[in-house]
Amino acid sequence: MVMATYALLRNKPKPTMDDITLALAGNLCRCTGYRPIVDGCRTFCQQEANCCQVNGGGNCCLNGEENTREDSKKNPELFDKDEFLPLDPTQELIFPPELILMAETPCTRTLSFHGERMSWLSPASLDELIQLKAEHAAAPLVMGNTNIGPDIKFKGVVHPLVISPSRIKELFQISQTPQGVWVGAGCTLAELRSLLEKLVSELPAEKTELLGALIQQLGNLGSQQIRNVATLGGNIASAYPNSDLNPVLAAGSCRVTVISSEGRREIPLDQDFFVGFGKTVLKPEDIVLSVFLPFSRKGEFVRALRQAPRKEVSFATVTTGMRAFFSEGSSTVQEVSIYFGGVAATTVSAAETCKALAGRPWSEETLSRAYDVLLEEVVLPPSAPGGKVEFRRSLTLSLLFKFYLEVLHKLKEMNVISEEIPEKLLPLPREIQPTVQEFQAVSKEQSDQDPVGRPMMHRSAISHATGEAVYCDDIPRTDGELFLVVVTSSRAHAKITDLDVSAALKVPGVVDVITAKDIPGKKVRLMFGYEEEVLSEDEVSCVGQMVCAVVADSKPHAKRGAAAVKITYEDLPDPIFTLEDAIQKSSFYEPRRLLEVGDVKEGFEKADRVHEAEVRMGGQEHFYMEPQSMLVVPVGEERELNVYVSTQWPALTQEAVAETLGIPSNRVTCHVKRMGGAFGGKVIKTSILASITSVAAWKTNRAVRCVLERGEDMLITGGRHPLLAKYKVGFMNDGRIVAADLSYYANAGCKVDESVLIAEKFLLHMENAYSIPNLRGFAAACKTNLPSNTAFRGFGVPQCLFLIENMVNDVALLLGRPADQIRQMNMYKGPSSTPYKLEFSPDNLLRCWEECKLKSDYSARCKAVEQFNQQNQWKKRGISLVPIKYGIGFAESFLNQAAALVHIYKDGSVLVTHGGTEMGQGIHTKMQQVASRELHIPTTKIYISETSTSTVPNTCPSAASFGTDANGMAVKNACEILHQRLEPIRKKNPNGPWENWDSRRIFSEDQFIGHWVLEGSRSVHGLGQNGGPPLCLLHIWSMLQ
């Protein structure tokens, strides 16, 4: 994002918000920090940067209104814009003159590069390109590399020769005729969009229907980065079934010019051009030279429509291009053309549907007739790739209706029809909604030096923004270092009958193949009474289970070696994939949990109404920006290893590596500098991957690095647990919920991981913020033949809140009352106790609820939503206010502990080490603030280098929203001890500087290293038993959406 913003400012020093939005599109921020990122970029804007509304004010100065936001200047801010240096484009580095000269004097000879398995040729002329393609017909043409590149990287496709025609000027020529415009096939999509926008501004509107549709579709296709390199010809020739452009080009009667050694010819882009998945009528030696885009006629309408999971940077689920032509003054269809993408193996024509429309008036009756034909024409089998068969078929009808409605409005505007028509469909808004972040003001009595509670920049923010922050894979390679790639199972439930690694060992660069037989220590890890093999030896229970690993002198060699490993399987019967199958076959991990309060049976008998339903929630990938990464370096003596790893729990990784190698834990030191995100996904599987990598380092006595690629990571590590939940609720006619029976079934996958704990968490939060007198919950983790799921942000709470809030919504719908009234009526009030017997006061819950309603002006928003929905037939708005009660920390008391080690050096600098790991959440920054307060010194004197098992042993995972609370107390107590030890020296020189006090204490007999261990709660609990509460702290908030 920094580089994208820099490129924007180089080209446009005073950008608009639209420019910034376009520049940032295509960049992912996994922890959803888009608001502060946009706020930072907004400082480069002129008008937008100073707009009251954009900055969160109530009224807007642009409308001549005074900003009535009284607290806008009272709250502390993270940064002061006035302190920023103004952007001075004259001080930027000039564009390299050498590159300018190279562009002005192009090379006229063929360029070539040769690798181990691939060669790259770049011809200098069209004739040479034709000759090369004739001699090497199978060699792909590569321009933007948005198609071939991913196939090579992720699918292992090898092309012995690739041809780059990027220097062929004929591929970039543009010529305009009275009938349309010829566009060179080598033009990028960004260049194409600029050209079309220019033509639309110059030509009469009636000629630009196709051009406008293409502009709209280009705005949704990929991101700016992709459009800058992807080409028009490549998009057509790749023939992807869900292509955004091909249906529009086909519906618009476009055609292509191709050239080969046999000559030049034109081919129409129609139903005969696309013949299969990724296939066209083009011959292997054909080269797409240019594409003709015809100008539209008067009475002709062309539209591009798509439905995708997101508005932008997302492959379309279904996409379409539609064209209709009417004679002047008539509403009878003369010509119609409809093409769909995403409903077959290639772009398809709805020819029969077109016949049903042609020659008939543009009316609801004609549309209804076309619906029937379209449903018969577009047929998707249940096993169609991509799934969502019924959804995709329904989208074809929806998109046809949208086209019908848009054309209807066009005919109305042209006075062709006079009757009343439905409202016009408007596109979804694309602008970034105004937001504001408020920081709570600290007490006036707080020292100016004390940073706790004050806005403070992340201590590594500058390093992150400049790219200097060191992550695991940034550690420089050492001499003789090897790379490890794991080999995973391709069967879900099978015996391994043979593992043949002979071919892999013959691959150049491969050093060894690591199997279960190479493990010198324990070959299994014990989790909650269930064993999990480090490497599978006899049987696999899911696709993606790790069987062996290949180590080589480079990543490409290791990948080739892994692909050469041959595993022979014998399939086992009755694999389990769905929750329904697991429930039917009683495939559960024990223990299953049950928690009950009150008399549920009696509660249902007394209820005025009873309702039963079920809900489902899919899984979710962690998608941390930094994949699973580790580097294991043998020290060289006494079996010692340094493990540099991206993990939330260094102590677990240390323990796993030591047990796998059969050595004491004191020989293994785990180092965690920082993680590029984790979200719960870098705990269990990380320790197993680190164990495999350690075996490789142990066996070869060389440093071994393992960094999973995105596909490997998503396959191996699992994610959030998919949920099937059932509920029965009893409620009174006034909205009071008097009884509920809840059942949760989570798809745990093939190994237990942390699934039993997550099932337990379902029950600990099942009532959310509601007091239900008679409540029963049952939770089970289901064993299936899928990759094992694991901890994920919220640790089961999002799933159980999803159930309870759906239940409350259903009660509101059945009673015909607003959901927020039902929520407020059933919320905890007065001295309360949770189902697991934690006594608490709900005062903060109720205060938060009322404050959220007040600050959001909830009543006015509800009225505005109701008014909007009455005025709009097709587009609707909604509003929801939801309370959340969330328990932090672990139910297992031994995990709620922390330790810290604080060093004070002679020069007054302080080094803090604690058990928490930095994954972007800012725990090191917060520990810096705590130490600054307790030692009464500036944060600039305090440094935190890393988390290491050699300085703070037996740490607990950084998880459960408890890392700051636990480690903060440990740092606080350690600093208090040190500060107390300095008291005699301070008394002797009360006005002296910190450095003076610190240097004097060197000559005292006191030790100025502070270490503190914070013990966890000693309460014991049992679900369904009499015991202490499993959670001691509750977080309360309300959310308006």
N, C-alpha and C positions, 0 to 999 in steps of 0.2 A: 504494500500500500504506500509506503514511503517512496519507492521508486516510481510508482504510477503517479503520485502527486507531484513529484519532482519533474517528471516528463511533461505533465500538464502545465506546470508553471513555466517551464522552458519555452513552451509553445504559446502559452496564453497567461501572461503574468497577472492579469486581473480576471480570473474566471468567475462564471456565474455558478449558482448551486447546481444547475443542470449539468454544467461542465464537470463539476466535482463528482456528482453522482455517476456520470458516465465513466469517468476515469477510475473510480473505485470499484465499479461493478466487475464482477469476476474474481475479486479477491475475497477470501474466506477468513472470517474471524470466528474461530470455533466457540469461544466463550461469549459470543454475542456482545462484543464491545463496540458495536458500530456507532452508537450515539457519541461517545467521547472522541472517536476517530473523526467522525463528521464534524464535531465541534471544533477539533483542531484544524481541520482543513477549511472550515468556514471562516477562520480568521483571515484567510487570503481574499475573501470576497469583500466587496465594497458595500453595496446596498443591503445585501442579505445579512452581512455580519452585524449590522447595526439595527436590524429590524426587531421591534419589540416582540412581535408575534413569534418569530422564529426562535428568539431567545427565551421564550416561555412566558412573555407578558400577556396580560389579558386582552387589552385593546391594542390597536396597531397605529403607529404614527403615519403609515402610508395611507391610512383611511382618514387622516385628519383627527384621530382620536388621541387623547392623552393616555399614556400608560399609567394605569391606576395601581400597578403592582407595588404596594408599599414596601414590601420586604426585599425588593430586588437588589438593593444595595446594602442591606443589613447582614445578609448571610455571608459567611466566609466562602471564598472561591479557591479552587485548586490552583489557578494561575491568573495572573493579571495580564490581559492583552496589551496594555500600554507599555509593558516592559519588553515586549518583543521588538527586535530590530526590524525595520521595514524591509520588504523584499526589494533588492536592487539588481535587476537583470544584467546591468553592465558589469557586475562583478563575477558573473558566472564564467566558467571555462568555455573557451571558444570550441566550436565543432572542429574535430581534427582535420586539418587541411589535407592530410594524406588520403583520407576517405573521400573528400570532395574531388581530389584529382583522379582517384580511381574511378569515381562515378562518371567524371567528364571524359575520361579516356579509357573506355572499356577494353578489356583484354579480348583479342580476336582469336585466341587459341583455345583448344579444349582443355578444361581443367579436370584433374582426376585425383582422387584420394583412395588409398587401398588399406583395408584393415585385415584382420585375421580371416574373416569369413565374408566380408562384404566389400564391394568397390562402389565408388561414387563418381559419376561422370557428369560434367556440365558442358554441353556443346555450345558453340558460339554462333551458330546459324541454324535457320530452319531446315535447310537441306541436310546439314549434318545430323540434326535431330531425327529427321525422317529416315536417314540411313541407319542410325543407331537403333531406332525402334524396329526397323525391318530385320536387322541382324539379331536383335535381342527382344523379341516380341513379349516375352514374359516379364521383362524388367519394368517395374512400375515407374511412372512419372511422379516426381515429388516436388511440390512447390511449397505449400504451407506446412506440410508434414503433420497435419492434424488428423490424418487417417492412417497413413503408413506408420508413423512414429509410435502411436499407442499400440498398434498390433505388434511391432517389434519389441517394445518394452514390456508389455503386459501379457501378450499371448505367445511370445517366443517365436514369432514368425521370422524367417530368415530369407532375405532376398540377396542372392549372390551379387546382383548388380542393380543399382538404382540410378535413374537418370534425372538430373535436375535441369529443366528447361527455363530457369529463371532469367536467363540472359537472351532469350529469343524475343526480339522486339515485336514480331508479328502477333505474339500472344497477348500483347498489351494495347493493341491499336483499337481505337474507337471511331466509328463512322456513323453519321446520322443520315437517314434517307427520309423522304416524305412518308413512308409507311412505318418507320420505326428506327431503332438504333441497334447497330452491331457492336457488341462489347467483347473485347478480347477475353478468352477463357482464363488467361493468367492474371486478370485483374482481381485484386483482393476484394473481399466483401465490404471492407471499409471504403475502398475506392469506388466500388459499385454504388454504395449508398450515397456518397457525395455526388456522384454523377447523376443519379436519379433525382436527388433533391434539387440539383441545378436545373434539370429538365422540367421538373414539376413547376418550378418558379417561372419558367420561361414559356411553357406551352399552355394552350387553352385547357381548362379543367377536363373537358370531355375526352381529350387525348391521353390523359394520364392515369386512367383507372388502374391499369396493370402496374404502372410504375409506382403509384401510391400503395398498392397492395404489397409490392415487393419491399418498399421502404418500411412498412409496418412489420413485415415478417423479419426483415434484417435487424430491426431493433430488438427482436426477441431471440435471435439466433446467437447462441454462445455469449461471449463477452467481448468487450472491445479488443482485448488482447488476441482473442481467437480470430475476430473479424479482420484484424490487421494483417494476418498471415494466410488465412484460409482463402481459397480462390473459388471463383464462380464455376470454372470448368471442373475442378476437383469435386465440388459439391454435387454436380450433376453425375459425373462418372462414377462416384462412389456408390450411388444408388441405394442409400440407406432407406429402409422401409418407413422410418418416421422422419424423413427429411422435411425441413420446413419450407424449402424453396421449390423442390421438384413438383409438388402438387399445384403450386401457383403457376409455375412456368408451363406445365402441361395444360392447365385450364386456360391459360392466356394464349394458347396456340403459338408458343415459341418454337424455335428450331435451332439446330446447331450445325455449324460447318465443321466437318472433320477432314483430315488430310492424312494421306499415307503414301507409300511408294506407288500405289495404284492410281493416285490422283486425288482430287478434291470433290466432295459431294455434301449435300445438305440432307439432314435427317430431321423430321418433325419430332418434337417431344410430345408423344402421345402414349396411349395404352400399349402400343407395340414396342416402344423404346425400352421400357423397363420390363425385363423378362424373368427376374428372380432376385433372391436376396443378394445384393451387391453386384448384380449382373445387368448388363444392358445389351443392345444389339450391336454395340461397337465390337469390331474385330480387335484381336490383341495388338495389331500393329497400328491401329487408328490413333490419331491425335486430335483431340477436340481443340479447334483453332479459335472459334468465336461463337457467340450466342446472340441470336436475333430476338429483340424484345419489341413486339409490334405496338404501335400506338392504338389506343382504343377508339371506337367510333361513337358517334352521338347515339344515345340510347343503350349503350353497352356498360355493364357494371361488373367489376371484378373485385372480389374480396378474398383476403387471406385470414383464416381463422384457425385458432389452435387452443388446445387445453393441455396444461402441463402442471406438474406438482407445484411449481413456482412461476411467478410472472416472468422471470428472466433467468438466464444461465441454467437452463433445465431442458433436457430432452422432452419433446412433446409426447404426451400420451396418444393423442390423436391430432392430426393437423390436416387442413384441407385448403384447396384452392377452388373457388367457384366463380363462374362467369355466366351472365345472362344478357341476351340482346333483345331489345324491343324496337319495333319500327316506330317512327315518330308519331306521337299522340296516341299510341296503343298500349294496353296492358297485357296483350297477348304475347307469350314467349315465342320468339322467332328461333333463337339458338340458345342452348344451354350446355354448359360443360362443368362437370363436377369430378374432382379427383381427391382421393383420401390417402393420407399416410398414417401408419400405425395400426392398420386393420388387416394387414396381410404381409406377405414376405417382401413386398415391394410396393411402390406407389401404384394405386389401382384406380381405374375409372368406373364411376357409377353410371355406366352406359344405359342400363334399363331405367334407372331413375330419371335420367335425362329425357328418355323417350316419354316417360309419364308426364313430364313437365312441358315438353315442346308442343307448341300449337294450342295451348290452353291459357286461359286468363290467370294472371298472378293473384290467386285467391286462396282462402283457407281450404276450400274444397279441393283445389288442385294440390295444395300442400299435403292434405290428408291422404290423397291418393299416392303421392310420392313417398310418404312415410311407409306405407304398406309395401311398396316395391323395394324401398331401400332396405327394409328389415330382411326381406328375402334375398336381396342381392349381396349384402355384406354379411357373410356367415363366418363366424370364428369358432373353431372347435374348442371344447373345454381345455384341451392341452396346448392351446396356442401359446407360443413364446411370448413372455411378457405378462401373462395372466390377465386378470381384471376383464374377462371376456364380456360380461354383461355391461360393465361400466363403459367399455370402449364402444360397444354397439349403441348404447344409449347416447353416447357423445356424438355419433354420426347424426342422429336425429336432432340433437340440441344445436349442433353447428349449422345444420340445414335450416332450422327455424331462425337462427340469428341472421343467416343470409337472407331468408325470406323477409324478415322484419326490416333489415337495412334497405333492401331494394324497394320495399313497400313505401318507406319514407322518401326515397328518391323519386318514386313515381308521384307521390303526393306533392313534393316540392316542384315537380315539373307540370303540375295541374293535370296529370293524366287520370288520376282518380280523385274523387271528391268526398267519399265517405270517411267517417271517423276511423282512425286506426290506433292501435296500441302505442304506448309511449316508446320513444326511441331508446335503444340500449346504448349506454355510454361506457367507454373503457374504464377499467379500474384505475384509481388515482396512482400515479407513480412518484409523486413528490414525497420527500421525507417529512414526516409529521413533526411539528415543533415539540420539543421536550425541554425539560429543565431538571438539573440535578441540584438538590439543596444539601448543604452541609450544616449540621447542627452546630450552633455557636457554643463555645466552651464558657465556663464560668469566668467572670471578670477577675476573680481572685487568682486564677491559674497563672503561673509564671509564664512569661513570654518565651522562656527557653523550653518549657515543657511541650513536646509535640503531640502528646496523647490526645485524641479527640479532634485534632486539627487536620485539615486536608493536607496530604503529603504525597508527593509524587513517588511512584514505585521506585525503589532504590536501584533497579536495573533498567529503568525506562529508557535512559539514553543509550545504554548498550543494546537494548532490543531494537530501538529505532535506527541505530547506525549499523546493525548487523554484527556488532562485536561480541554479543553475548555467546558464550561457549556452551553448546549442548553436547550430548554424549558423542554423537557422530562427528562433531567438530574437532575432537581431540586428534592431533596429528598422528599419522601412521608411524609405527616404529619399525625398525629393521626386521625383516622376516615375518611381518604380521600376516596372518591369514584371515580369510573371510569365510563365514559359515552360512550355509543355506539349508533350511530344514526340508525334508522330504515328507509329505503328508499323504494320508490315506485318500484313495479315490472311491472307497466303498463305505457305506454307512454301518453295516453290520456283517462282519465277515471274519473268518480265520485267515491268518497269514500262513500260507503253505510254503512260500519260498521268498527269500530276499536276495536278489542277485545284484551285487554291486560291482561286478567285474568290468562292465562297460564304463561305469563312472570313473573307475580308477585309471582307465586308459585315456580319459579326456585330458588334453594338455593343461597343465597348471594345477590339476587336482592332486592334493597331498594325501588325503585319507578320507574314509567314510566312517562316521561314528555311529555305532549301533548300541543296543542295550547291553551287549556282551562286553563293551568297553568300559562300562561304569564300574569303578572300583569299590564304591560304597553301596548305599541303599538305592535300589532301582525303582522304588515306589515312594510316594509321599502320602502321608496319612492326613486326611481332612475329615473331621467330624465322624470318625469311625469308618470312613470309606477310603480305599486305596486308589491312588492315581499314578499310573506308570509315568516315569520321566520320558521314556521312549517305548512305544508299544512293541512287544516281542512276539506274542502269539495271536492276538486278536485285536481288531479295531471296532470301535462302537460309534463312529461318526466320520463323515467326510471332513478331512482337515486334521485328523488326529496325527500327531507327530510320530513317525516310524524310525527315521534315521536322519543324519545330517551329513552334508558334504562340506569339507574344508578345502579351500584352494587359495592360490596366491592372489586372486582377484575375485570380485563379485561376479563378473560375467562368466569366468571359468567355473565358479562354484554353481552358478545357475545351470550351466550346461551339464555339469556333473550330476546335479540333482535330477535333471530331466532324463538322464541316462540310466538311473536306478530303476530296476524292474522288480515290481512286487506282484506276486501271484496270490490270488485270494480264493477262498471257498466261501461263497455267500451263506450266511446263516438265515434261518427262517424268521418271519414275523418281526421285521423292524418296526419301531414305533416312532412316528413323526409328529402326530397331532396330540393335543391335550385330550381330545375325546377318546383316542385309542389308549392313552395312558390311564385315564380314569376307568375305562372299561376293563383294562387288564390289571388294574391296581398296581401300576408301576410307579411307586412313590419312593422318595428318600425319607427315611425316618430320622427324627420323630415328626409326625404330623401334629399340628398344634390346634388346640381348642381353648377358647377363652369365653366365659359367660358371666354376665351379671344380671341380677333380677330373675324373674320368672317369665321366660319368653313365651311359653305356651299360654299362660294366663294373660299376657299382654296382648296376644293376637285375639283371644276370646273377647277381650274388653274393647278392642278397636272398632271404630265405626266402619272402617274400610280396610281391606287387605289387598296388596298388589304384589305380584311376582314378576321378575324379569331377569335377564342376564345381559352382561356387557363384555366386550372383548377389547383388548388393547394390544397392539402389535409391539414387536421388539424395537430396539433402537441401537444404532452403532455409536460407540464412543467418539470415533472420528477425531481423536486428538491430532493436532497438527504434526507433532513428532511421533513417528511410529515406535513400536517396541525397539529399543536400542540398548546395546551393551558391548563392553570391551573388557576382556579378561586378560590380565598381564601377569604371567608368572614372575615372581621377584627373583628367583634363581637360587634360593637357599631355604632349607628347612621347610619345604612344601608350602611356602607362603604365596598368596595370590592377592592382587589388587583387582577389584571388580568395579568398573565404572559403569553405572547402570541408571536407566531412567525408570525409577520405581517410587511408589508411595510408601513402601515399607522396607527400608534397607536391612533391618534386622531379620526379616523373614528370608530375604534373598541370601543373606550371610548364612543363616541356618540351613537353607536348602542346599547351597553349594557345599558347605562343610559335610553335610550328611551324604550327599551324592558322591563326594570324593573320599569319604571315610577319614576325614581329618578333623582336628579340633576347630571350633569356631574362631579361636584366637589366631588362626593362620589365614583367615579370610577377612579382608577389609573392604567394605562396600563404600563407594563414594558417590554421592548424588549432588552435583552442582546445581542443576535445575532440570525441570521437565518442560517440554512443550505441550502441556496439557496432559490430563490423566483421567479425570472424571470417574474414578473407581476402577478403571480398566488396567491399571499397572500395579497389580498386587500378586495374585495367585499365578497366573500364566507367566508373568514376568520372572518370577522365581524359578519356574520350570525351564524357561528359555535360558536363563542365566546358568542354570545347572548343566544344561546340554553344552553350552558354550564353554563352561569351565572344564568339562570332560575333554573337549577338544583341545583346550589349552594345556591340560594336564598330560594328555597323551602325546602331543607334539612338542611340548615344552616351548611353545611359541605363543606370542600374543594372538588372540583370536577375537575378531569383531563380528557381531551379528546385528544387522539392522533389517527388520522386516519391511517388505514393500507393502503398499496399502492393501492390495488384494490378499496377500498372505496374512496380514494382521487381522483383517476383518473375518477371514475364514477361520483362523486359529483361536482367536481370543473371545469370541462371543460378545454379548452386549446386554442390554436391559431385558429382563424376563418378560416374554409375552404372557398375557394374562387372560384367563377365562374366569369370570366371576358371576355368581348368581346371588340374588337377594330376594328376600320376602320382607315386606314392610307393612306394619300395621299403624294406622294413623286415624286421628279424630277428624271430624268434619271442619273443625276450626283450624286444622293444620298441624296440631301437635302430634309428633311421632312418638308412639308409646311402645313399639316393639320392632325389632329388626333381627333377621337371621341372615348372616352373610357368609358366603363360601368363596374362597380364593384358590385357584389352581394355576400355578406358575410353571412354565416350561423351562425346567432347569437344564435340560440337555443331558449329555452322556456321562458327565462327572458332577459330583456334588458341589464343588467349588464353595461359594458362600450362600448357596440357595436356601439351605435350612434357616440361616439367620434372616434372610430376606423374607421368607414365609412367616417367620416370627414377627418381623417388623410390620407386616400387613396388619396383624392383630393389635399391635401396640398403637397403631394410629387409625384404626378402622372407624372410630366415631368422629374423627377430625375435631371440630369445635362444637359438636352438638352433644347435648345431654339426653341420652336415650335410656330410660329407666330399665328396660328389658332388652338386653342386647347379647347376641351370641355370634361368635366368629369362628370359622374353621379355615385352616390354611394348610396347603400341601404343595410340596415341590415335586413336580412330576419328572420321572426319568424317561428320557426319549433318546433317539439316535440322531441327535443334532449336536453341533458344537456346544460345549457347556457355557451357559450364561453366567454372569458374574455381577459384582457390585457395579452400580451406576448411580450417578448423582441423584440423591434422594433415597437410595437404598430401599426400594420397595414402596416408599411413601407416595410417589406419583400414582402408582397403580391403585393403591387403596383409596386415595382421595378421589381418583377418577370414578370409582364405584360409588362412594358415599354421596358425591355431588350429583351424579346421575340419578341416584335414588331420590335425593331432595328435589331435583328438577321434575322427576316424574310425579312426585306428590303434588307439586305446585300445578303441573299440567292437569292432573286429574281433578284438582279442586278449582281450577280456573283462576288461580291467584298468582301474583308476581312471586318469582322464586326468592327474591331477597326478603320478602315478608316471612316466608316459611323458614328461611335460614335464621333470621333474627329471632323468630319465635322459639326456635329449638336450641339456640346457643346456650352454652353454660352461663349460669347466673348465680351469684352468691358463692359461699364456700363450696367448693366442688371437689370431686374425686374421680380420677380416670378409671376405666375398667381394670387397670393393673394397680389400682389403689395408691396412686400418687395424688396427694392432696395439694390443691393449688387454688389461687384466687383468679377468677376470670376478668378482673377489673381491667387489666391491660387489653384483653381481647375485645371487650365492649368499647373501651375508649378508642382503640385502633379502628374499629368498625365505624364508629360515629365520626371520627376524624377524617377517614377516607371519604365518607359520604359528603362531609362538609367541604373538604378541599377540592373535591372533584365536581362539586355542585351537582350531585347525583340526581336530584329531583328534576332539575332543568334538563339534564341530559336525557333522562327517561322520556320527558315530554317531547323533546326534539326528535328522539328516535321514533316515538309513536306517530308524530306528525309526518316525518319522512316516509314511513311505511304506508301511511294512508295516501300519500301523494304519488307513490311509485309502485307500479304493478310488478316489475320484474326484479328490481334491485331492492334489497331489504337490509336494514341495519339491526344490530342487536347490542345489548349491554348486559354485563354480568358483574355482580359484586360477590366475591367469595372470601370467607374467612379461612385462615389456615393456622392450625396449631401443630407445631413440629418439634419433636423431641430431639435434641442434639446429644452427641456422645454415643457410647456403645452400651448395649444391654449387658455385655460381659464386663464386669468391673475391672478386671485386670488390664483391659485395653484403655482405660481412662486414666493413664498415668503418663508422665513426661519427665524429662531431665534436661538440664542445661549446664554448660561449662563456660565460664567467663574468665578470660585472661586480661590482666592489665599490664602493659609493657612499660619499660622505663621512660619512653618518650611520651607517655600519656595516652597512647592509642589503646583501644580496647578491641579484643577479638571475642565474639560471641559464637558459641556453637550450641545447637539444641537438637532435639529429636525430630522436629518437623521438617518436611521436605517442601521446597519451593516449586510450585507447578504453575505459576502465574497468578495465584490468588493473593500474593503479597505477604506471606507469612514472615519472610525475612524483614520486610519493611516494618511490620508491626512489632517484631522483636527488637528492632533498632529503636523504635519509639519507646518501648517499655524500658529498655536499658538506659536510654537518654534521660527519661524521667527519674529513674531510681538512682542513677549516678550523678545526676545534675550536670551533665555535660552535653555539648551539641551532638547531633546525630552524625556529623561529619567525622567525629573521632571514633565512631563505632563501625566495625566491619564484620560482615558475616560471609565466610568463604564458601562453605559447603556443609552438607550433612554427612557425617562419617561414623561408621560403627566403631572406629578406633578412638573417638573422642567421647561419644555418648552411646553407651551400649544398650542393648535390649530395648530399643525404642518401639513405640507403638505406631500403627499406620497413621499417615496424615489423611484423615477421613472423618466422616460423620459430623462435619461442621464443628469439630471440637479441637482442631489443631492449635488455633490461636489461644483458646481458653486454657488448655493444658500447658502448652509450652510457654505461653506468656507468664503464667504463674511461676513456672520453674525459673525462667530468666529473672523475673521480679525478685524472687527469694534469693537467688544467687547474688544479684546485684546489691540487695539489702545487706547481705553478709559482708560484702566487700566494702560497701559504703560505711558500715559500722566499724570495720577494722581501720578505716582511714580517720576516724573521729579524733584520736589523740593527736595526729599530725595537723588536722584542720584547726584544732584548738590552739596549737602553738603558732600557727600562721593563718589566721582566719581570712585575711585579705589576699592571700597568695593565690596564684593561678593553679588550675588542676594539674598541670605538668610538674609544678614545683612540689605539690603534695605527693604526686606519684613517684618522683625521683627520690624523695626523702624516705619513702617507705621501704625502698630497696635496702637501706642500711638498718632497717628495723628487723626484728626477728619474726615478724608475722608473715604468713603466706598469703599472697594476694592472687590466688586462684580460687574462684568461687564455683562450687558445684552443688546442685540441688536436684533432688528427685521428688516429684509430686506424685503421691500415691493416689490410686483410683479409689472410688467408692467401695466400701466393704460390704455393701448390701448384697443379699442373695435373693434371687427371685425365681419363681417358677410359674409358668402360665397355668392357670387353673388350680394353683396351690396358694397357700398362705405364705407370703414372703415379702421382702422389701421391693420397692418399685424399681424396675429395670432402667428407667430414665429419670435423671435428677433435674434436668433443665429443659424448659420448654421455650421455644421461640414463637412469637405471635405476630401475625401481620394480616392485612386485608389486601386484596388485589382487585382492582377495577379493570375490566377489559371491555 
